[in-house]
Amino acid sequence: MVGIDYADIAAKVSEGLVQAYTHRGKDINKSLNNTEQILAECQATGYARGVALAKNQLGLFFLIRGDFEKAEAYSREALEYFETTNDTKGIADAHYNIGSIYYRTNNYHQGLIELLKCLQGYKVLNDLHNQSRTLKSMGTIYEYFNDFDKASDSYLKAIHAAMEVRDESLESNALNPLSGIYYKQGNSKLAIETIERSIALKNKTGDKRGLAFALYGRAKIYIKENKPLVAINDLEEAIAILNEAEDMLGIGMAYNKMGLAYLKIGNRAEANYFFLQALELGEKYNVQFIRFKANFNLYLLAKEEGDQSRALENLEKYFLTKEQVINADTYNIIKSYEAVAKIEALEREAIAQKEKNEIIERKNAELDSFFYRVSHDLKGPISSLLGLHTVVKMDISDPAALQMFNMYHSQLLRMNDIVMGLINLTEIKNTEKLKTKIDFKKLVEECVHSCQYLPQAAMVKVTTDLQDFEFYSEWAIINTILQNLIENAIKYSNPQINAFVKVSVRQHLGEVVIVVEDNGQGIPEAHQANIFNMFYRATDRAQGSGLGLYILKRAVERLNGVIEFSSSLHSGSLFSVRIPV
């Protein structure tokens, strides 16, 4: 809908979601409320991408809260939109949520498959931050399978990726479970050093929820080292934080460990209380591993108290619950490793495909070179014919002959547009990537001035809103982007009304945002899916080669940018280009 500044909305939504995500470890409820507010605003303005982004983030926050039904519903709604728009990042984020829901509810096979999908997406994007998150979660699943080698490998890869992006909170997330692996492998010294580093990083970064899990990790070691009193101190602090965050899964895990710590010091009443609390949470949220551990701990307690009947009852419940998990695990382990094997096979195929692509690229480069030479050879004769037009026209007096000559000239102009467009396209692909400081004020003025030859240019009011900032990029590519956006807006203006073109350039959240809005002819909905195709023209009301928007898209892609648009027939269009700084 023209009139709504979607670029401004997108910037505000992005900033708001980042803030909510950043504060999730300190106050998950505040993060959740802020994201719900952003969702409502996006729905009110019709900003579909913002709706999907907000829903996906809500999926993550409800996942943290243990409300898995809401988490999956929001994540799947977001995934549907992202798949429709081929948004690789959005698709990967949604799969991460869904995978995390699966493995938290004992569906490890599906969880690992979903995480493998999102890991591939993050690798395509070279997104190390999210690769680290995913690898840490995959390590947890491998640990459930008792495959400590693969778990350790995943945790170490997660730590390496986190260190690459200098994210100490992510690093500590993987250090925590890695310490448990070290302890199981008999290296208690390294285990303590690792968990202490995790706690130190959590205190440094202010990640309260993450600190709770790190304290839980240290308490587990203290219990095994027969230091129950210090373990209780850590667990009390962890439970307080997890209660505040409403992380039910974490609370259930901590209750089981708290019961064991009290059992160690002989306080059976407190031990019984915490085991029953853990069991209640495990049953409420259908987390089987919390349930069977609580049942086993209650069996140990009853046995210690000499209550054989209750001990037998809890032991039976433990075996029944664990049998369900083990039977499921046996199947899941087999299917999960089949999935891993398939992914590894796909990666091998990808390497082979890359080699094939390199051969194709060399062939394409040869074709481009030939194509460029032919285009330049055509450019000379066409320029000569265009130059002769004015001279010859003066000598034609017959109206019919003049009409035929003008038709010839019109087709010659179209041929010239096509040749120049093809030359520009070849230059976009092959020019050297030389960066220079971009003066947007000067560049926009030059682009507007170069459009004065267009018949309707004098009837279009062009206004600019250009933020002053320092930006280095490829001048020729930025010029191509601005030239095509502004020229198209003027070319397809509607001179019957107060025609306008608004050009906005600003820097926001690590991106340069270029927006060109007009109130011209607009693009019919039936044509909108094809406007970036080569030689595609949505209207015959203006002269054009059908290459302008194709060249525009290729130029934006050259700079790893994104182009979006909204348009209504007879109301105008808004094009938004986002280029990473």
C-alpha positions as CSV (number, residue, x, y, z in Angstrom):
1,M,0.0,0.0,0.0
2,V,1.6,3.3,-1.2
3,G,1.7,6.0,1.4
4,I,3.0,3.8,4.2
5,D,6.8,4.1,4.7
6,Y,7.7,0.4,4.9
7,A,11.4,1.2,5.0
8,D,10.8,3.2,8.2
9,I,8.6,0.4,9.6
10,A,11.1,-2.3,8.7
11,A,13.9,-0.3,10.5
12,K,11.9,0.2,13.6
13,V,10.7,-3.5,13.7
14,S,14.3,-4.7,13.2
15,E,15.6,-2.5,16.0
16,G,12.8,-3.5,18.4
17,L,13.2,-7.2,17.7
18,V,17.0,-7.0,18.2
19,Q,16.5,-5.3,21.6
20,A,13.9,-7.8,22.7
21,Y,16.2,-10.7,21.7
22,T,19.3,-9.1,23.4
23,H,17.5,-8.8,26.7
24,R,15.9,-12.3,26.7
25,G,18.5,-13.6,29.2
26,K,17.8,-10.8,31.7
27,D,14.0,-10.5,31.5
28,I,12.2,-13.0,29.2
29,N,8.8,-11.6,30.1
30,K,9.7,-8.1,29.0
31,S,11.2,-9.5,25.8
32,L,8.0,-11.5,25.1
33,N,5.7,-8.5,25.8
34,N,7.8,-6.2,23.6
35,T,7.7,-8.7,20.7
36,E,3.9,-9.2,21.1
37,Q,3.6,-5.4,20.8
38,I,5.7,-5.4,17.6
39,L,3.6,-8.2,16.2
40,A,0.4,-6.2,16.8
41,E,1.9,-3.1,15.1
42,C,3.0,-5.1,12.0
43,Q,-0.4,-6.7,11.7
44,A,-2.1,-3.2,11.9
45,T,0.2,-1.7,9.2
46,G,0.1,-4.9,6.9
47,Y,3.9,-5.4,7.1
48,A,3.9,-9.1,6.4
49,R,7.6,-9.7,6.8
50,G,7.5,-8.0,10.2
51,V,4.6,-10.2,11.2
52,A,6.6,-13.4,10.3
53,L,9.8,-12.1,12.1
54,A,7.8,-11.3,15.3
55,K,6.0,-14.6,15.3
56,N,9.3,-16.5,14.9
57,Q,10.8,-14.6,17.8
58,L,7.7,-15.3,19.9
59,G,8.2,-19.0,19.0
60,L,11.7,-18.8,20.5
61,F,10.5,-17.0,23.7
62,F,7.6,-19.4,24.3
63,L,10.1,-22.2,23.8
64,I,12.2,-20.8,26.6
65,R,9.1,-20.5,28.8
66,G,8.3,-24.1,28.2
67,D,5.0,-23.4,26.3
68,F,5.9,-25.7,23.4
69,E,2.4,-25.7,21.8
70,K,2.5,-21.9,21.3
71,A,6.1,-22.0,20.4
72,E,5.5,-24.5,17.6
73,A,2.4,-22.7,16.3
74,Y,4.1,-19.3,16.0
75,S,7.3,-20.9,14.4
76,R,5.3,-22.8,11.8
77,E,3.3,-19.8,10.8
78,A,6.5,-17.9,10.4
79,L,8.1,-20.7,8.4
80,E,5.2,-20.7,6.0
81,Y,5.8,-17.1,5.1
82,F,9.6,-17.4,4.9
83,E,9.3,-20.4,2.5
84,T,6.9,-18.4,0.3
85,T,9.4,-15.5,0.1
86,N,12.6,-17.8,-0.1
87,D,14.0,-16.1,3.0
88,T,17.0,-18.3,3.9
89,K,17.6,-16.7,7.2
90,G,14.0,-16.8,8.2
91,I,13.6,-20.5,7.2
92,A,16.7,-21.4,9.2
93,D,15.5,-19.5,12.3
94,A,12.1,-21.2,12.2
95,H,13.7,-24.7,11.8
96,Y,15.9,-23.9,14.8
97,N,12.8,-23.2,17.0
98,I,11.0,-26.3,15.8
99,G,14.1,-28.5,16.3
100,S,14.6,-27.2,19.8
101,I,10.9,-27.9,20.6
102,Y,11.3,-31.5,19.3
103,Y,14.4,-32.4,21.3
104,R,13.0,-30.8,24.5
105,T,9.9,-33.1,24.2
106,N,12.0,-36.3,23.6
107,N,11.5,-36.3,19.8
108,Y,15.3,-36.4,19.3
109,H,15.2,-37.8,15.7
110,Q,13.0,-35.0,14.4
111,G,14.9,-32.4,16.5
112,L,18.2,-33.4,15.0
113,I,16.8,-33.3,11.4
114,E,15.4,-29.8,12.0
115,L,18.7,-28.6,13.4
116,L,20.6,-30.0,10.5
117,K,18.3,-28.1,8.1
118,C,18.9,-24.8,9.9
119,L,22.6,-25.4,10.2
120,Q,22.8,-25.8,6.4
121,G,21.0,-22.5,6.0
122,Y,23.3,-20.7,8.5
123,K,26.3,-22.1,6.6
124,V,25.0,-20.7,3.3
125,L,24.7,-17.3,5.0
126,N,28.1,-17.7,6.8
127,D,26.1,-16.8,10.0
128,L,28.6,-18.0,12.7
129,H,26.4,-16.7,15.5
130,N,23.5,-19.0,14.7
131,Q,25.8,-21.8,13.7
132,S,27.1,-21.7,17.3
133,R,23.6,-21.8,18.7
134,T,22.7,-24.7,16.5
135,L,25.8,-26.8,17.1
136,K,25.3,-26.4,20.9
137,S,21.8,-27.8,20.6
138,M,23.0,-30.6,18.4
139,G,25.6,-31.5,21.0
140,T,22.8,-31.8,23.6
141,I,21.0,-34.3,21.4
142,Y,24.2,-36.3,20.9
143,E,24.7,-36.3,24.6
144,Y,21.2,-37.8,25.1
145,F,22.3,-40.6,22.8
146,N,25.4,-41.1,25.0
147,D,27.6,-40.3,21.9
148,F,30.0,-38.1,23.9
149,D,32.5,-37.9,21.1
150,K,30.0,-36.3,18.7
151,A,28.6,-34.2,21.5
152,S,32.1,-32.9,22.5
153,D,32.9,-32.2,18.8
154,S,29.7,-30.2,18.4
155,Y,30.3,-28.2,21.6
156,L,33.9,-27.4,20.6
157,K,32.7,-26.2,17.1
158,A,30.0,-24.1,18.8
159,I,32.7,-22.5,21.0
160,H,35.0,-21.8,18.0
161,A,32.2,-20.2,16.0
162,A,31.2,-18.0,19.0
163,M,34.8,-16.9,19.5
164,E,35.0,-16.0,15.8
165,V,32.2,-13.5,16.3
166,R,33.4,-12.6,19.8
167,D,30.2,-13.5,21.5
168,E,31.1,-14.5,25.0
169,S,27.6,-15.4,26.0
170,L,27.4,-18.0,23.2
171,E,30.8,-19.3,24.1
172,S,29.7,-19.9,27.7
173,N,26.5,-21.6,26.5
174,A,28.6,-24.4,25.0
175,L,31.3,-24.4,27.7
176,N,28.6,-25.4,30.3
177,P,27.6,-28.8,28.8
178,L,31.2,-29.4,27.7
179,S,32.2,-29.3,31.3
180,G,29.8,-32.2,32.0
181,I,31.3,-34.2,29.2
182,Y,34.8,-33.7,30.7
183,Y,33.6,-34.9,34.1
184,K,32.0,-38.0,32.6
185,Q,35.3,-38.7,30.8
186,G,37.0,-38.6,34.2
187,N,38.7,-35.2,33.8
188,S,37.3,-33.4,36.9
189,K,40.0,-30.7,36.9
190,L,39.3,-29.7,33.3
191,A,35.5,-30.0,34.0
192,I,35.8,-27.5,36.9
193,E,38.0,-25.1,34.9
194,T,35.5,-25.2,32.0
195,I,32.4,-24.5,34.1
196,E,34.1,-21.7,36.1
197,R,35.0,-20.0,32.8
198,S,31.4,-20.4,31.7
199,I,30.1,-18.8,35.0
200,A,32.7,-15.9,34.7
201,L,31.6,-15.2,31.2
202,K,27.9,-15.2,32.2
203,N,28.6,-12.7,35.0
204,K,30.5,-10.6,32.6
205,T,27.8,-10.5,29.9
206,G,24.9,-10.2,32.3
207,D,23.1,-13.2,30.8
208,K,21.0,-14.2,33.9
209,R,19.2,-17.1,32.4
210,G,22.5,-18.5,31.0
211,L,24.1,-18.0,34.4
212,A,21.4,-20.2,36.0
213,F,22.3,-23.1,33.7
214,A,26.0,-22.5,34.3
215,L,25.4,-22.7,38.1
216,Y,23.3,-25.8,37.6
217,G,26.3,-27.3,35.7
218,R,28.7,-26.5,38.5
219,A,26.2,-27.9,41.1
220,K,26.1,-31.3,39.2
221,I,29.9,-31.5,39.6
222,Y,29.7,-30.5,43.3
223,I,27.2,-33.3,44.0
224,K,29.4,-35.9,42.4
225,E,32.4,-34.5,44.2
226,N,30.4,-35.0,47.5
227,K,30.0,-31.2,48.2
228,P,26.2,-31.0,48.6
229,L,26.1,-27.8,50.6
230,V,27.9,-25.6,48.0
231,A,25.8,-27.4,45.3
232,I,22.6,-26.3,47.2
233,N,23.8,-22.7,47.1
234,D,24.3,-22.8,43.4
235,L,21.0,-24.5,42.8
236,E,19.0,-22.0,45.0
237,E,20.4,-19.1,42.9
238,A,19.7,-21.0,39.6
239,I,16.1,-21.8,40.6
240,A,15.5,-18.2,41.6
241,I,16.6,-17.0,38.2
242,L,14.8,-19.7,36.3
243,N,11.5,-19.0,38.2
244,E,11.9,-15.4,37.2
245,A,12.4,-16.4,33.6
246,E,9.6,-19.0,33.8
247,D,11.9,-21.6,32.3
248,M,10.0,-24.8,33.4
249,L,12.3,-27.3,31.8
250,G,15.3,-25.7,33.6
251,I,13.4,-25.6,36.9
252,G,12.5,-29.3,36.6
253,M,16.1,-30.3,36.0
254,A,17.3,-28.1,38.9
255,Y,14.7,-29.6,41.3
256,N,16.0,-33.1,40.6
257,K,19.5,-32.1,41.4
258,M,18.4,-30.1,44.5
259,G,16.7,-33.3,45.8
260,L,19.9,-35.3,45.3
261,A,21.9,-32.7,47.2
262,Y,19.5,-32.8,50.2
263,L,19.6,-36.6,50.1
264,K,23.4,-36.4,50.3
265,I,23.1,-34.4,53.6
266,G,20.4,-36.7,55.0
267,N,17.5,-34.2,54.7
268,R,14.9,-36.6,53.3
269,A,11.9,-34.4,53.7
270,E,13.5,-31.7,51.5
271,A,14.7,-34.3,49.1
272,N,11.2,-35.8,48.8
273,Y,9.7,-32.3,48.2
274,F,12.1,-31.4,45.3
275,F,11.7,-34.9,43.7
276,L,7.9,-34.5,43.7
277,Q,8.2,-31.0,42.3
278,A,10.4,-32.2,39.5
279,L,8.0,-35.1,38.8
280,E,5.0,-32.7,38.6
281,L,6.8,-30.5,36.1
282,G,7.9,-33.4,34.0
283,E,4.3,-34.7,33.8
284,K,2.8,-31.3,33.2
285,Y,5.1,-30.5,30.2
286,N,5.6,-34.1,29.0
287,V,9.4,-34.1,29.5
288,Q,10.1,-37.8,29.9
289,F,13.7,-37.6,31.1
290,I,12.8,-35.3,34.0
291,R,10.0,-37.8,34.9
292,F,12.0,-41.0,34.9
293,K,14.9,-39.3,36.8
294,A,12.4,-38.1,39.4
295,N,10.9,-41.5,39.7
296,F,14.4,-43.1,40.1
297,N,15.3,-40.5,42.8
298,L,12.1,-41.2,44.7
299,Y,12.9,-44.9,44.5
300,L,16.4,-44.2,46.1
301,L,14.7,-42.1,48.8
302,A,12.1,-44.7,49.6
303,K,14.8,-47.4,49.7
304,E,16.9,-45.4,52.1
305,E,13.9,-44.9,54.3
306,G,13.2,-48.6,54.3
307,D,9.7,-48.2,52.6
308,Q,10.0,-51.3,50.3
309,S,6.4,-50.9,48.9
310,R,6.9,-47.3,47.9
311,A,10.4,-48.1,46.6
312,L,9.0,-50.8,44.4
313,E,6.2,-48.6,43.1
314,N,8.6,-45.8,42.1
315,L,11.1,-48.3,40.6
316,E,8.3,-49.7,38.5
317,K,7.3,-46.2,37.3
318,Y,10.9,-45.4,36.6
319,F,11.3,-48.5,34.4
320,L,8.0,-47.9,32.6
321,T,8.9,-44.3,31.8
322,K,12.5,-45.0,30.9
323,E,11.4,-48.0,28.7
324,Q,9.2,-45.6,26.6
325,V,12.2,-43.2,26.2
326,I,14.7,-46.0,25.5
327,N,12.5,-47.6,22.9
328,A,11.9,-44.3,21.3
329,D,15.6,-43.5,21.6
330,T,16.7,-46.7,19.9
331,Y,14.6,-45.8,16.9
332,N,15.5,-42.2,17.0
333,I,19.2,-42.8,17.2
334,I,19.1,-45.0,14.1
335,K,17.0,-42.5,12.2
336,S,19.0,-39.5,13.4
337,Y,22.3,-41.0,12.3
338,E,20.7,-41.8,8.9
339,A,19.8,-38.1,8.7
340,V,23.4,-37.2,9.6
341,A,24.7,-39.5,6.9
342,K,22.3,-38.0,4.3
343,I,23.5,-34.5,5.2
344,E,27.2,-35.5,5.0
345,A,26.4,-37.0,1.5
346,L,24.7,-33.8,0.5
347,E,27.8,-31.9,1.6
348,R,30.0,-34.1,-0.6
349,E,27.7,-33.5,-3.5
350,A,27.9,-29.8,-2.8
351,I,31.7,-29.9,-3.1
352,A,31.4,-31.7,-6.4
353,Q,28.7,-29.3,-7.6
354,K,31.0,-26.4,-6.6
355,E,33.7,-27.8,-8.9
356,K,31.2,-28.1,-11.7
357,N,30.1,-24.5,-11.1
358,E,33.7,-23.3,-11.3
359,I,34.0,-24.9,-14.8
360,I,30.6,-23.3,-15.8
361,E,31.7,-19.9,-14.5
362,R,34.9,-20.1,-16.7
363,K,32.8,-20.9,-19.7
364,N,30.4,-18.1,-18.8
365,A,33.2,-15.6,-18.5
366,E,34.3,-16.5,-22.1
367,L,30.7,-16.0,-23.3
368,D,30.5,-12.7,-21.4
369,S,33.7,-11.5,-23.0
370,F,32.3,-12.3,-26.5
371,F,29.0,-10.8,-25.6
372,Y,30.6,-7.6,-24.4
373,R,32.6,-7.2,-27.6
374,V,29.6,-7.8,-29.8
375,S,27.5,-5.2,-27.8
376,H,30.2,-2.6,-28.2
377,D,30.5,-3.3,-31.9
378,L,26.8,-2.7,-32.3
379,K,26.9,0.4,-30.2
380,G,28.9,2.4,-32.8
381,P,26.6,1.9,-35.9
382,I,23.5,2.5,-33.7
383,S,24.9,5.8,-32.4
384,S,25.6,6.8,-36.0
385,L,22.0,6.0,-37.1
386,L,20.7,8.0,-34.1
387,G,22.9,11.0,-35.0
388,L,21.5,10.9,-38.6
389,H,17.9,11.1,-37.4
390,T,17.9,14.9,-36.8
391,V,19.6,15.6,-40.2
392,V,17.4,13.3,-42.3
393,K,14.2,14.5,-40.5
394,M,14.7,18.0,-41.8
395,D,14.6,16.9,-45.4
396,I,11.3,14.8,-45.1
397,S,8.2,16.8,-46.1
398,D,5.8,14.0,-46.8
399,P,3.7,13.3,-43.6
400,A,3.3,9.6,-44.4
401,A,7.0,9.2,-44.9
402,L,7.8,11.2,-41.7
403,Q,5.4,8.9,-39.8
404,M,7.2,5.8,-41.1
405,F,10.6,7.4,-40.3
406,N,9.6,8.2,-36.7
407,M,8.5,4.5,-36.3
408,Y,11.9,3.4,-37.6
409,H,13.5,5.9,-35.1
410,S,11.4,4.6,-32.2
411,Q,12.5,1.0,-32.9
412,L,16.1,2.2,-33.2
413,L,15.9,3.8,-29.8
414,R,14.6,0.6,-28.3
415,M,17.5,-1.3,-29.9
416,N,19.9,1.2,-28.4
417,D,18.3,0.7,-25.0
418,I,18.7,-3.1,-25.3
419,V,22.4,-2.8,-26.3
420,M,23.2,-0.3,-23.6
421,G,21.3,-2.5,-21.1
422,L,23.3,-5.5,-22.1
423,I,26.6,-3.6,-21.8
424,N,25.6,-2.4,-18.4
425,L,24.7,-6.0,-17.4
426,T,28.1,-7.3,-18.5
427,E,29.9,-4.5,-16.7
428,I,28.0,-5.3,-13.4
429,K,29.3,-8.9,-13.6
430,N,32.9,-8.2,-14.6
431,T,34.0,-4.8,-13.3
432,E,36.6,-4.9,-10.6
433,K,35.3,-4.3,-7.1
434,L,36.9,-0.9,-6.4
435,K,35.4,0.9,-3.5
436,T,35.3,4.6,-3.2
437,K,33.5,7.1,-0.9
438,I,29.9,7.7,-2.1
439,D,28.5,11.2,-2.2
440,F,24.8,10.4,-2.3
441,K,23.7,14.1,-2.6
442,K,25.8,14.6,-5.8
443,L,25.0,11.1,-7.2
444,V,21.2,11.6,-6.8
445,E,21.4,15.1,-8.4
446,E,23.3,13.6,-11.4
447,C,20.8,10.8,-11.8
448,V,17.8,13.2,-11.7
449,H,19.5,15.5,-14.1
450,S,20.2,12.7,-16.5
451,C,16.5,11.9,-16.7
452,Q,15.6,15.3,-18.1
453,Y,15.4,13.9,-21.6
454,L,12.3,11.8,-20.6
455,P,9.2,13.4,-22.1
456,Q,7.3,13.6,-18.8
457,A,10.3,14.7,-16.6
458,A,9.2,18.3,-16.5
459,M,5.9,17.4,-15.0
460,V,7.3,15.3,-12.1
461,K,8.3,16.9,-8.8
462,V,11.4,15.1,-7.4
463,T,12.1,15.5,-3.6
464,T,15.0,14.1,-1.7
465,D,15.7,13.1,2.0
466,L,19.4,12.3,2.1
467,Q,21.1,11.5,5.4
468,D,24.7,12.6,5.7
469,F,27.0,9.7,6.5
470,E,30.2,8.1,5.3
471,F,29.9,5.1,3.1
472,Y,32.3,3.3,0.8
473,S,31.2,1.1,-2.1
474,E,31.4,0.6,-5.8
475,W,30.4,3.9,-7.4
476,A,29.3,2.4,-10.7
477,I,27.0,-0.2,-9.1
478,I,25.5,2.4,-6.7
479,N,25.0,4.7,-9.7
480,T,23.2,1.9,-11.6
481,I,20.9,1.2,-8.7
482,L,19.9,4.9,-8.2
483,Q,19.7,5.6,-12.0
484,N,17.3,2.7,-12.6
485,L,15.1,3.4,-9.6
486,I,14.8,7.1,-10.4
487,E,14.4,6.7,-14.1
488,N,11.7,4.1,-13.8
489,A,9.8,6.2,-11.3
490,I,9.8,9.2,-13.7
491,K,9.3,7.1,-16.9
492,Y,6.1,5.5,-15.5
493,S,4.7,8.6,-13.8
494,N,1.2,9.8,-14.3
495,P,1.2,13.3,-15.7
496,Q,-2.5,13.7,-15.2
497,I,-2.1,14.2,-11.4
498,N,0.5,16.0,-9.3
499,A,3.2,13.5,-10.1
500,F,6.0,13.1,-7.6
501,V,9.0,11.0,-6.9
502,K,10.5,10.8,-3.4
503,V,14.1,9.7,-3.0
504,S,15.3,8.7,0.5
505,V,18.8,7.5,1.5
506,R,19.9,6.8,5.1
507,Q,22.0,4.5,7.2
508,H,20.4,2.2,9.8
509,L,21.5,-0.8,11.8
510,G,24.5,-1.6,9.6
511,E,22.7,-1.1,6.3
512,V,22.3,1.7,3.7
513,V,18.6,2.0,3.0
514,I,17.6,3.5,-0.4
515,V,13.8,4.2,-0.9
516,V,12.2,5.6,-4.1
517,E,8.5,6.2,-4.0
518,D,6.2,7.5,-6.7
519,N,2.5,8.0,-7.4
520,G,2.6,6.9,-11.0
521,Q,1.1,4.1,-13.0
522,G,1.9,1.3,-10.5
523,I,2.4,-2.4,-11.4
524,P,-0.6,-4.7,-11.9
525,E,-0.7,-7.5,-9.3
526,A,-0.6,-10.1,-12.0
527,H,2.8,-8.8,-13.3
528,Q,4.5,-8.2,-9.9
529,A,6.1,-11.7,-9.6
530,N,7.9,-11.3,-12.9
531,I,9.1,-7.7,-13.0
532,F,12.7,-8.6,-12.2
533,N,12.9,-11.1,-15.1
534,M,15.1,-10.3,-18.1
535,F,13.2,-8.5,-21.0
536,Y,9.9,-8.6,-19.0
537,R,7.7,-5.5,-19.5
538,A,4.5,-5.0,-17.5
539,T,3.2,-2.2,-19.7
540,D,3.5,-0.8,-23.2
541,R,2.6,2.7,-22.1
542,A,6.3,3.7,-21.9
543,Q,9.3,2.8,-24.0
544,G,11.7,0.4,-22.5
545,S,13.9,-2.6,-23.1
546,G,12.6,-4.7,-20.2
547,L,16.1,-4.8,-18.8
548,G,16.0,-2.0,-16.3
549,L,14.7,-3.9,-13.2
550,Y,16.7,-7.0,-14.1
551,I,19.9,-4.9,-14.1
552,L,18.7,-3.2,-10.9
553,K,18.3,-6.6,-9.2
554,R,21.7,-7.9,-10.4
555,A,23.4,-4.7,-9.2
556,V,21.8,-5.0,-5.7
557,E,22.8,-8.7,-5.5
558,R,26.4,-7.7,-6.5
559,L,26.5,-5.7,-3.2
560,N,24.9,-8.5,-1.2
561,G,21.8,-6.3,-0.8
562,V,18.0,-7.0,-0.7
563,I,15.4,-5.3,-2.9
564,E,11.7,-5.1,-1.9
565,F,8.7,-3.3,-3.4
566,S,5.0,-2.6,-2.9
567,S,2.8,-1.3,-5.7
568,S,-0.9,-0.6,-6.5
569,L,-2.2,-0.1,-10.0
570,H,-2.9,3.6,-10.7
571,S,-1.6,4.5,-7.2
572,G,2.2,4.2,-7.6
573,S,5.1,2.1,-6.3
574,L,7.7,2.0,-3.5
575,F,11.0,0.3,-4.0
576,S,13.3,-0.3,-1.0
577,V,17.0,-1.4,-1.4
578,R,19.0,-2.4,1.7
579,I,22.8,-2.7,1.3
580,P,25.1,-4.0,4.1
581,V,27.7,-1.5,5.1
